[in-house]
């Protein structure tokens, strides 16, 4: 139980800062409702859980893996953030609440999963937590408790964010959604450029 609580704290702490993934989930919630936003959030929570699995494998092994793939992930993640941001800026907003979003749920989940998995900010946050927390995971039960906690903690944040944004969705006009899309797109592009700039430092 202690490791699950620690996992929940880690998952919530990683997800809580409103960065590129947060802007994306907010935009998705305003676009397609709470269901679409939650699908995106669960994709991010699943990616966080994958990093939780790396923690369960061992601190030294995890740091080695992250360091060996850091450049590749940063390059891919930065470029993907820029592409996604430009796409959001150029998108045409709509607030058709009758439009089905079922077909877009899997796409939203997969896109956010891979974006979070390659997001440099997520990698750095986990690396920082590794050094700040004394996580001793041994055995399958302990590993599953910690991994499950990371997923629950991350998912709790995304559910809270999406439901909060969803409450105001009906009050958002198409014109306001256009500005939100534009601002969110610029923010995501900025995160991508910042990530890419680290490759030349």
ABEGO torsion letter per residue (X at the ends): XAAAAAAAAAAAAAAABBBAAAAAAAAAAAAAEAAAAAAAAAAAAAAAAAAAAAAAAEAAAAAAAAAAAAAAAAAAAAAAAAAAAAAAAABBBBABAABBAAAAAAAAAAAAAAAAAABAAAAAAAAAAAAABBBBBBEAAAAAAAAAAAAAAAAAAAAAAAAAAAAAAAABBAAAAAAAAAAAAAAAAAAAAAAAAAAAX
